[in-house]
Amino acid sequence: MTHAKDQDGAIQQIVLLLMEATSVLAKAENAARLIEDVLGASVVPEMNEIEGRLHVVTHETLTNLHFHIRDIKILAARASIRERYPIFNTVQFNRIVSEGWSTNMVRELHGLHPEVPLVELSAMVKQLGAEWGTLPKVPYIFTKE
C-alpha cells in the first residue's frame, strides 16, 4: 500500500469516528433540550448555567464538528488531486489552479517538462483545473511554515 493510500485510509477512519461522535452529540443535544423543556427558566442560577453549558457542549460543538468534518473531506479530496499530478511542483500546481489554462502557461510548463508532449501537458492542465474547480473552497486555519 502506498503512503497516499495509507493517508487516505487513516483520514477515512478518523472521519468515520468523528461522524460517530456527531451522532452521540446529537443524542446529548436532544437530552439537553428535554432538560430545558422540563426545567424551563430556573430560579436556581446553577441550573441556568448548566443549561447554557449543555447548549455549548452539545449544539455549538456539534455545529463546529460538522463544519470541520466537511472541511477535512474537502481538504482530503484536494490532497488526492494534488497527488495525481506529481509532475507539477507546488508553485506550478498552485498557479494552474489559480490562473486556469492558458496557452502561455502550457508553453512555460512545457519548457520545464519537455519530456511530456505539449498536447498531453495541455490536457493535464485543463483536467487539473476542472477537477480542482469542482471542490468548494476551505478556509485554511492551520498552516505549517
N, C-alpha and C positions, 0 to 999 in steps of 0.2 A: 504494500500500500504506500502511495506517495505521501509526502509531507502535506500537500494541499488536501488530499482526501482525508488524512488524519485530522487536519484542522476543521474541515467541513463536518466530519462526524462528531467531533467534540463540540462544535458550535451547535449542531442539531440537538445533541443530548442536553446541552445547557438550556436551549430554548424550550425543549420539552419539559424540563424541570421547572423553568420559570412559568410555563403555562399551567403546570400543576399548582404552583404557588398562587397564581391568579385565581384558580378555582377555589382554593382554600380561603383566600382573602375575600372572595365574593360571598362565600358562606358566612364568614365572620362579619362582613358588612351587613348582610341580611339580619344576622343575630343582633348586631348593634342597633339596627333600625327598630327591631322588636323592643329592645330595652328602652329606646327613646319613646316609642309609642305607649308602652306600659307606664313609664315614669312621667311622661310629659315634662313640663317645666318644673323642675325640682326646686324646693326651697333650701335644700342642702347644697352648699357650694361645691362640695367634693363630688357630688353626683353630676352636677353640671360640667365640672372639669373632666370627669370620666367620660361623659358623652362627647365632649369636644375631642378628647384624645382618641376615643374609639373612631370618631369620624376621620381624624388624621391618619391613624394607623391602618384603617381599612380603605375608605373611599379614596383618599389622596394617594396613598401608597399604591393602591390598585391602578389608579389612573396613570401614575408615573411608570409603573411596571409595564403597563400596556404600551405606552409610548416608547420605552426603552426596548422592549421586545421587537416592536415594529422596526425601530432603527437598527437593531442588531441584524435582523433578517435582511434589510436593505444593504447594510454595510457588507454582510457576508456575500450577497449577490454581486456587489461591486468588486469585492476581492476576487471572486470567482472569474469575473470578466477580465480583470487585470491579469490573472494567471493564464488565461487563454491567449494572451498576446505578449508572450515573453520577449519577443523581438524588440519591443519598444521599451526604452528605459522610462523612468518615472516622469522626467521632463517632457519627453516626446509624447507619452501617453496622455499626460495632463493637457498638453497643447491640443492634441487631437480631440479630446472630449470637450474642451472649452471653445475651440475655434470651429470645429467641424471640418468636413472635407473641403479641400481646395486644390487646384492643380499645382499652385506654388508649393503648398505643403507636401504634396505627394512627390514632387520633384526633389525638394530638400531631403525628404526621408529616403528617397531612392539613392541620393548621393551618399547617405550614411549607411544604407543597406543595399549595395549594388547586387548582392547575391540573390535578391528577391526580384523577380520580373516586375516591371513597372505596373502592368495590368493587375497582377496579383496583389501588389502592395496597395494600389488604389482601392481594390475591392476590400482589403483588410481594413483600411482606414474608414471606408464607408460603413462596413459591418460593425466595427467597433463603435463608431458614433451612434449608429442605430440601436445597438444593444444598450449602450450607456444611457441613451435618451429615454429608454422605456422605464428607467428606475426613478423614483422620486428622490428629491434632494434630502439630505440628512444634515442637520446642524452638527458640525464637528465640535464636540465639547472637550475631548481629551486628545491631545496631540503629543507625540514624543519628538523631541528635537535632538 
